[in-house]
Amino acid sequence: MAEIVTEARRVELVTCSFCSGTGKDPFGIMSRLSTCSVCGGSGMVQVEAPYNRCAHCEGTGAVKRITCTACFGTGFVPAAAGPTIACPECEGTGDDASIPAMACLRCRGRGWILLE
């Protein structure tokens, strides 16, 4: 993991969760040779550090065969800037209770909210 610091923001280069670092579309929707839509074929993505595993997609970068809307396919979300609790709406799953393929609206798929 390479670390890059930009304008008071730290980002790290990590393996793309959507394609598992292959740089290819893991589902072969366009073709088995198609470039990964998340990392652009590099197999690596930049994420803001510190970060946590995405609760909505469980760190895979995909929900069913669609790019995760909570982490945008990276598999990671920025860590909270303070104390957190499990989201009472989704109970920490990051999923909308009525439609599991959708991210929880209260925590935006992260699975946690800031403790107020």
VENMOSUL-V452430 format. One line per field, one symbol per residue. ss: DSSP state (A for helix, B for strand, O for the rest). psi: psi as a letter, one per 30 degrees, with the letter a starting at -180 (. if undefined). burial: + if it has 24 or more other ideal C-beta (glycine too) atoms within 12 Angstrom, else -. A space follows every 50 residues. Layout:
BEGIN
ss: ???
psi: ???
burial: ???
END
This chain:
BEGIN
ss: OBBBBBOOBBBBBBBOOOOOOOOBOOOOOOOOOOBOOOOOOOOBBBBBBO BBBOOOOOOOOBBOOBBOOOOOOOOBBBOOOOOBBBOOOOOOOOBOOOOO OOBOOOOOOOOBBBOO
psi: kkkkkkigkklkjlkkeegggfgljffheelffkkkfefgfffklkkkkl llkkeeghgffkjcgkkkfeggfffklkllhakllkkfefhgffkkefjf fkkkeeghfffllkk.
burial: ----------++-+++++++-+-+++---------++++----+++++-- +++++++++++++---++++++++++++--------+-++-+++++---- --++-++++++++---
END
